[in-house]
Amino acid sequence: MLKKDLGLLLLILIVGTIVATINPRFLSPINLSNTANLIGLFGLFSLAQAFVIISGGIELSVGSIIALLGVVFIDLIANVGLHWGVAVIVVIAIGILMGMVHGLLVTKLGMQPFVVTLCGLLIYRGIARFYTQDATAGFAFGQSFPTLEWLTAGRSFGVPHSTIAFAIVALILAVVLHRSVYGRYLFAVGKNEEAARYSGIRTDRITIAAYVICCGLTAFASIFIAMYTRSISPASHGNFYELYAIAAAVLGGCSLRGGEGSILGVVLGTILLQVLQNLVNLLGIPSSLNFAVMGGVILIGVLADQQLVAYRQRGGAPRAAPAPAALQS
């Protein structure tokens, strides 16, 4: 996994050097600051997606959750008059509830994650549009929340707070995923759920927790994105964000088969995607090709994963270390 991360870091440096050579504006303070802000915004829900992918599932409703909860958050503080601190708690609680429902449908009713989250994508988008009667949700003229705006869209020493939040969340999740019992169990469930169950792991709880973490963190990201955009069109806000999240996770080494991935890899995957987006913008390439770039990135990532698996099966890599004692009992 470390080799993957080093390779990804090298690729980022190469692409960044090429972009800077072609267009020196890439290294301008304004462009770097804006890119860092986008890395933070997109990185939050990309980290969330990684947990579900590692568990062997997928979360397709990310964009719709961001649209619905963004609309709800703005309405609560701009129209209902709820204190923004309480509104943050309410929105994150709703996100956690969504994740719990998804996890229960997958584990207790045996539904496919693809089907569950695809239905969520449609349902949440429809609710968001109904909630606002298909109107754009935003703040009234002159309406301001200085503390909230500084926390979510402000900067400290030139560094966007979204980037700082992304770094803090990444560190916390790195400890959870790579230094905790839950993280070891999550990898075990993603690699072979049946074997993990026979080993005494409560696989249902591990999977449900992965969806709860994913949707709760996506709800957190929706607040930052809502304060960044300042207005939300429920029909289009967050469209294809699940693509960005999946692409970042796959680029970062998360196998769509489950059981593989790292937080550092997802961070690097998010950075690479935003550098590529910046490349598209600075070179004057039509923005309509953004989705083609995303699709190509996912395709390359999946092909690379398949080739790596085939290489290991041919005996090109050392045999895996024995399972931890906790999983052998």
C-alpha positions in Angstrom: 0.0 0.0 0.0 2.9 2.4 0.8 4.2 1.8 -2.7 0.9 2.8 -4.2 0.9 6.0 -2.1 4.4 6.9 -3.1 3.6 6.2 -6.8 0.5 8.5 -6.5 2.6 11.2 -4.8 5.1 11.0 -7.7 2.3 11.3 -10.2 0.9 14.4 -8.5 4.4 16.0 -8.6 4.8 15.1 -12.3 1.3 16.4 -13.3 1.8 19.6 -11.1 5.2 20.3 -12.7 3.7 19.8 -16.2 0.8 22.2 -15.4 3.1 24.8 -13.9 5.4 24.6 -16.9 2.5 25.1 -19.4 0.8 27.8 -17.3 2.7 29.5 -14.5 -0.6 30.7 -13.1 -0.9 27.3 -11.5 1.6 28.4 -8.8 -0.1 31.8 -8.1 -1.2 32.2 -4.5 -4.8 32.7 -5.5 -5.0 29.5 -7.6 -3.2 27.4 -5.0 -5.5 28.8 -2.3 -8.6 28.0 -4.4 -7.3 24.6 -5.2 -6.6 23.8 -1.6 -10.2 24.9 -0.7 -11.7 22.5 -3.3 -9.4 19.7 -2.0 -10.8 20.3 1.4 -14.4 20.4 0.3 -14.2 17.3 -2.0 -11.9 15.5 0.3 -14.3 15.3 3.2 -16.9 13.3 1.4 -14.2 11.3 -0.5 -12.9 10.1 2.9 -16.5 9.2 3.8 -16.9 7.1 0.6 -13.7 5.2 1.3 -15.0 3.6 4.5 -18.0 2.1 2.6 -15.8 0.9 -0.3 -13.4 -0.8 2.1 -16.3 -2.6 3.7 -17.1 -4.0 0.3 -20.1 -1.7 -0.5 -20.6 1.6 -2.3 -22.5 4.8 -1.5 -24.2 6.3 -4.6 -26.3 8.9 -2.7 -23.5 11.2 -1.6 -24.5 14.0 -4.0 -28.2 13.8 -3.1 -27.4 13.8 0.6 -25.3 17.0 0.1 -28.1 18.6 -1.8 -30.9 17.7 0.7 -28.9 18.5 3.9 -27.5 21.7 2.4 -31.0 22.9 1.7 -32.2 21.9 5.2 -29.2 23.6 6.8 -29.7 26.9 5.0 -33.4 26.8 5.7 -32.9 26.1 9.4 -30.6 29.1 9.9 -31.9 31.5 7.3 -35.7 31.0 7.6 -36.5 29.1 10.7 -34.1 31.1 12.8 -32.4 28.2 14.5 -28.9 28.9 15.9 -26.3 27.7 13.5 -24.7 25.5 16.1 -27.9 23.6 16.7 -28.5 23.4 13.0 -25.1 21.8 12.5 -26.0 19.1 15.1 -29.4 18.5 13.5 -27.9 18.1 10.0 -25.2 15.7 11.1 -27.8 13.7 13.2 -29.9 13.4 10.0 -26.9 12.2 8.1 -26.1 9.6 10.8 -29.7 8.4 10.6 -29.5 8.0 6.8 -26.3 6.0 7.2 -28.0 3.8 9.8 -30.9 3.1 7.5 -28.6 2.2 4.6 -26.6 -0.1 6.8 -29.7 -1.8 8.2 -31.1 -2.4 4.7 -27.8 -3.9 3.5 -27.2 -6.1 6.6 -30.6 -7.0 8.0 -32.6 -7.2 4.8 -29.8 -8.5 2.6 -30.2 -5.8 -0.1 -27.4 -4.9 -2.4 -25.5 -1.7 -1.5 -25.8 -0.5 -5.1 -29.6 -0.8 -5.0 -30.0 0.7 -1.6 -27.9 3.8 -2.3 -29.2 4.2 -5.8 -32.7 4.4 -4.3 -31.3 6.9 -1.8 -29.9 9.0 -4.6 -33.3 9.3 -6.2 -35.3 9.7 -2.9 -33.1 12.4 -1.4 -32.9 14.4 -4.6 -36.7 14.2 -4.9 -37.2 15.3 -1.3 -34.8 18.2 -1.7 -36.7 19.4 -4.8 -40.1 19.0 -3.0 -38.8 20.7 0.2 -38.0 23.9 -1.8 -40.7 23.5 -4.4 -37.8 23.3 -6.9 -36.7 26.8 -6.0 -33.1 27.8 -5.2 -32.4 27.9 -1.5 -30.1 30.7 -0.3 -29.6 33.6 2.1 -31.6 36.8 2.0 -29.9 40.0 0.9 -27.6 41.2 3.7 -28.1 38.1 5.8 -24.8 37.2 7.4 -23.5 34.7 10.0 -19.9 36.0 10.6 -18.7 33.2 13.0 -20.1 30.4 10.9 -18.8 32.0 7.7 -15.3 32.3 9.2 -15.3 28.8 10.4 -16.4 27.2 7.1 -15.3 29.6 4.4 -12.6 31.6 6.1 -8.8 31.3 6.1 -6.1 31.2 8.7 -2.6 32.2 7.6 -3.8 31.9 4.0 -5.0 28.3 4.5 -8.7 27.7 3.9 -10.5 26.3 6.9 -12.0 23.6 4.7 -8.5 22.3 4.1 -7.7 22.4 7.8 -10.9 20.5 8.6 -10.0 18.0 5.9 -6.6 17.5 7.4 -8.0 17.0 10.9 -10.7 14.6 9.8 -8.1 12.6 7.8 -5.8 12.3 10.8 -8.7 11.1 13.0 -9.9 8.6 10.4 -6.4 7.4 9.8 -6.2 6.4 13.5 -9.6 4.7 13.3 -8.8 2.8 10.1 -5.2 1.9 10.7 -4.7 1.9 14.5 -7.9 0.5 15.9 -9.7 -2.8 16.3 -12.6 -1.4 14.3 -10.3 -0.7 11.4 -8.8 -4.2 11.4 -12.3 -5.7 11.5 -13.5 -3.4 8.7 -10.7 -4.7 6.4 -11.5 -8.2 7.4 -15.2 -7.8 6.5 -14.4 -6.2 3.2 -11.9 -8.9 2.3 -14.1 -11.9 3.2 -17.3 -11.2 5.2 -18.1 -14.8 5.7 -14.7 -15.7 7.1 -14.8 -12.6 9.3 -18.2 -13.7 10.7 -16.9 -17.2 11.5 -14.0 -15.5 13.2 -16.4 -14.0 15.7 -16.6 -10.5 14.2 -20.0 -8.9 14.4 -20.0 -8.1 10.7 -23.4 -6.4 10.6 -22.3 -3.8 13.2 -19.0 -3.2 11.4 -20.9 -2.6 8.1 -23.6 -0.4 9.6 -20.9 1.7 11.3 -19.2 2.2 7.9 -22.4 3.6 6.4 -23.0 5.8 9.5 -19.5 7.2 9.3 -19.9 7.8 5.6 -23.3 9.6 5.7 -22.4 11.5 8.9 -19.2 12.8 7.4 -21.0 13.6 4.2 -23.5 15.7 6.2 -20.6 17.5 7.8 -19.2 18.2 4.3 -22.6 19.5 3.1 -22.4 22.3 5.6 -19.0 23.5 4.3 -20.3 23.2 0.7 -23.5 25.1 1.4 -21.6 28.0 3.0 -19.1 28.0 0.1 -21.8 28.2 -2.6 -24.2 30.4 -0.5 -27.1 29.1 -2.6 -28.4 25.7 -3.6 -30.4 24.5 -6.6 -31.8 21.2 -5.4 -32.1 19.9 -8.9 -28.3 20.2 -9.6 -26.4 20.8 -6.4 -24.1 17.9 -5.7 -24.7 16.2 -9.0 -22.0 13.5 -9.7 -20.2 14.2 -6.4 -20.4 10.5 -5.8 -18.2 10.1 -9.0 -15.6 12.4 -7.5 -15.6 10.4 -4.2 -15.4 7.0 -5.9 -12.6 8.2 -8.2 -10.6 9.7 -5.3 -11.0 6.5 -3.3 -10.1 4.2 -6.2 -7.1 6.3 -7.1 -6.1 6.2 -3.5 -5.9 2.4 -3.6 -9.4 1.4 -2.3 -10.3 -1.7 -4.2 -14.0 -1.9 -5.3 -13.8 -5.5 -4.2 -13.4 -4.3 -0.6 -10.8 -5.0 2.0 -8.1 -2.6 0.7 -7.4 1.1 1.0 -5.7 3.8 3.1 -6.6 7.3 4.3 -3.3 8.7 2.9 -4.2 7.2 -0.5 -7.6 8.9 -0.5 -6.0 12.2 0.4 -3.5 11.9 -2.4 -6.3 10.8 -4.8 -8.3 13.9 -3.9 -5.3 16.1 -4.5 -4.6 14.5 -7.9 -8.2 14.9 -9.0 -8.2 18.6 -8.2 -4.9 19.1 -9.9 -6.4 17.5 -13.0 -9.4 19.7 -12.7 -7.1 22.7 -12.5 -5.3 21.5 -15.5 -8.5 21.4 -17.5 -9.4 24.9 -16.4 -6.0 26.5 -17.0 -5.5 24.9 -20.4 -8.9 26.1 -21.6 -10.2 22.6 -22.1 -14.1 22.7 -22.3 -15.5 22.1 -18.8 -17.9 19.5 -20.4 -14.9 17.2 -20.5 -14.6 17.1 -16.7 -16.9 14.0 -16.5 -14.8 12.3 -19.3 -11.7 12.9 -17.1 -13.5 11.4 -14.1 -14.7 8.4 -16.0 -11.2 7.9 -17.5 -9.6 8.1 -14.0 -12.0 5.5 -12.5 -11.4 3.2 -15.5 -7.6 3.4 -15.2 -7.9 2.9 -11.4 -10.0 -0.3 -11.8 -7.8 -1.6 -14.5 -4.7 -1.1 -12.4 -6.4 -2.8 -9.5 -7.3 -5.8 -11.7 -3.7 -6.1 -13.0 -2.4 -5.9 -9.4 -4.7 -8.7 -8.3 -3.8 -10.8 -11.4 -0.1 -10.2 -10.6 -0.5 -11.4 -7.0 -2.4 -14.5 -8.2 0.4 -15.4 -10.5 2.7 -15.4 -7.5 4.5 -12.2 -8.4 4.0 -10.8 -4.9 4.9 -12.2 -1.5 2.3 -14.2 0.3 0.1 -12.2 2.7 1.0 -12.2 6.3 -1.1 -14.4 8.6 -4.3 -12.9 10.0 -4.1 -11.2 13.4 -4.7 -13.4 16.4 -8.0 -11.7 17.0 -9.2 -12.9 13.6 -7.9 -16.4 14.0 -9.8 -17.2 17.2 
